[in-house]
Amino acid sequence: MKRYCSYVSVLLVMVATAAMAAIKVPMYYTAAQGQGKFIGNIVIEENPYGLVFTPHLKDIPQGEHGFHIHVTPNCGRNGLDADGHFDPGHTRKHKGPFGEGHRGDLPVLYADSENMVTTPVLAPRLKRKDVYEHALMIHVDGDNYSDYPRKLGGGGARLACGVVHQS
């Protein structure tokens, strides 16, 4: 009986550890057909404050880039197949990661002078379960978290994309 309890305890610890493991999302440049060049990964981890997205990306043009969760887990047709921003509350409002709009808004990513993106960002309104089977999208331009003067924060074209799968 003692041996059985030990096996069960070890199994429970293994299951709990696997459930909390980081999610690693491969990111690729968008392409008209198929998938573009691999540019690195974004690691997603949950903590008491929300989700932390830690990018390990290269070859991203220097400057700010809009970063969002898109509804459909598909990066085809230059990212257009990912559809719109994740908005489970049907707010239709673009108010940023700390606002009361849709929950697909993430903090902007910043590419340094070496075209690397490595600074983690926090999404306080998201939980791990929210991101599965959606697309992560990096836009060409920054994001002002407003629909004015340009819709959806002015992020522009879809630069890079990755799909968050539940493993």
N, C-alpha and C positions, 0 to 999 in steps of 0.2 A: 504494500500500500504506500509506504514511504517513497519507494522508487517511482511509482505511478505519479504521485503528487509532484515529485521533482521534475519529471518529464513534462507534466502539464504546466508547471510554473515556467520552465524554460520556453515552452511553446508560446505561452501567453506573452512573455517578454519579447520574443522574436516577432510576433504579430504586431505588438504595440510599436516596436522599433520600425518595422516596415511601414506601418501606417503613417509614421511621422517623418519618414525619409523625404529628403528634398526631391523636388520635381525638376528634372533637367530637360529644357526645351531647346532642341536644335533650331537655329535661326538661319534663314537663307534669303538672299536677295530675291525680290519678286521677279517673275518672268512671264512673258506673254504665254508661253507654253511650258509645262513642266515646272521644274524647280530650278532656281538660280544658284549661284555660288554660295557655298557654306561660309558663314561669317562668324560663327561661334555659338555659344549657348547662353541661355538665361536660366539661372537657378532660382526656383521659387521655394520659399520656406515660410511656414506659418509661425508666428510668435504671438504673445498676448496682445500685441498692438495691431495686428492685421497680417497681411502678407508682405514679405520682403522679396523683391525681385533684384537679384544680383546678376548684372550682365557681365559677360566675358566675350566681348565682341571686338572685331577688327574691321578695318576698311570701311568705316562709317564716316561720311564727310564731317569735318569739324563743325561744331556748333550744337544748338538745341534741336531735338527731334521729338515730335509728338509720339506718345506711346499709349496704346489702347488694347483693350480686350475686345475682339470682334466676335460676333455671334456664331458664325459657322466655321467648323474646323477644316477649312479648305483655303489654301493660299494661291490657287490658280488664277489665271488671267490677270497678272500683275497685282494680285491681292484682292481683286474685286469679288472673287468668289467667297471671301470671308464675310461678305455682307456688312451690315452696320455695327455700331457699337453695342456692347452688351448692356441691356437696359431691362432687367427683369421686372422693375417696377413701372415700366411704360411711362416714364417721366417725360421723355422726348426733350430733356434739357441737358445742356452741356455746361456743367458748373465745376468741373475739376474733381480731383480725387478726394478733396475734403468737403465738397459741397453736397447739395441735396439733389443733384441731377442723376443721370445714369451712372451705373457703377463700372462702366467700361473705361472711364477716364483714369489714367495712371499718371504719376508725375513724369515730367519730361526727362528724357535721357540726354546726356551731354557727351559729345565726342570731343576728346582733347586734341591737341596739336599733332599727335601721332595717329589720329583717326581711330583711337581706341575708346571703348565705352566700358567702364569698370565700376562706376559709382552706384551702389545699391539705392533703390528707392522703396518707399513704404506706401502701401495701399491699405489704409486703416479700415475701410468699409468692406473688405473682402475676406473670405475664408477660403481655405483650400478647396472645398467642394464647389465653389463658384467658378473656378477656372477650367475644370476638366471639360474636354471636348469643345473647346473654343480656340480661337486663333489669337496669338499675340502679334500686334502690328506696330512697326516703327515707320513713322512718316518722314518725308523729305524735310519738312519744315518744323518749326517749333509749335507750341500750343499755348493759346492765351486763355483757355478754359471758358470760352464765350462763343456765342454765335454771331458776334459782331466784331469787327467789320466783315469777317469771313466765316461761313458756316463751319461748325465742328472744330473751332479753335484755330482754323487756318493752317492745319498740318500739311495740307496738300497731298501729293501723290504718295502711294504706299511703297516704301523703300525696301522693307524686309519683313519677313513673316515666319512664324513657327506655330505648330499645332501642339496644344497641351493634351496629351493622352493620359488616361488613367491606366496605370500599369498594375 
